[in-house]
């Protein structure tokens, strides 16, 4: 990965930040993309202070012109792109019956359309290098989570989109990787949207018992290097995938009961 140009969206915190640091530590040239430019500059300076290479570009992936600007600035700075890591995302927690539909629109704009925009504008350059397009998804991309209808819909959509991009490029040398980390310790639950679109602010889960963002980043790095197709992290995530395929009704009941145990869960116990 030495010298490879890697764009990471949602790089200002959580998994995105950890991935940026992981690739930078392996001598990749990392392009940091997120809405919080002040935070991005701090991260850029931190990476540069270690004699590693980073470049911050303020980007709202839900805005197509922002994404076009991200790709143009990356090409102007480094001249090429090898890897795109679509990590930017937002979650939610509310029953669909209570949900303001603008919440789903916002989630789809960031999670799904953000992935589409970034892939569309970066792909011509990635194809020249037979590089990688990566989607940081979720277990909820293949198994439903109650009170996360918009989030699950966006992840299912991302899977369908990226898997189609993969098969379209079977003869071009493009590598497409979908990563489903499961519950990971990050701030995504703090910023998750409530029924009215306001941030949840507090996580309803025990973050200490989850896989760390740094562990996810290390595994993502190895999966990109080995050009893997699909990755499921955590034992629970792997179990849900298997049980949801073979025993969907049983899995629905188990997942419902587990999610209903969350503090202030909107689900009936």
Secondary structure, DSSP 8 states (H G I E B T S, - for coil): -TT-EEEEESTTSHHHHHHHHHHHHTT-EEEEEES-HHHHHHHHHHHHTTT-EEEEEE--TTSHHHHHHHHHHHHHHHS---EEEE-----B-B-GGG--HHHHHHHIIIIIHHHHHHHHHHHHHHHHTT-EEEEE--GGGTS--TTBHHHHHHHHHHHHHHHHHHHHTTTTT-EEEEEE--SEESSTTTS-B-TTS-B--S-SS-GGGSEEHHHHHHHHHHHHHTT-SEEE-SHHHHHHHHHHHH-HHHHHHHHHHHHHTSTT-SS--
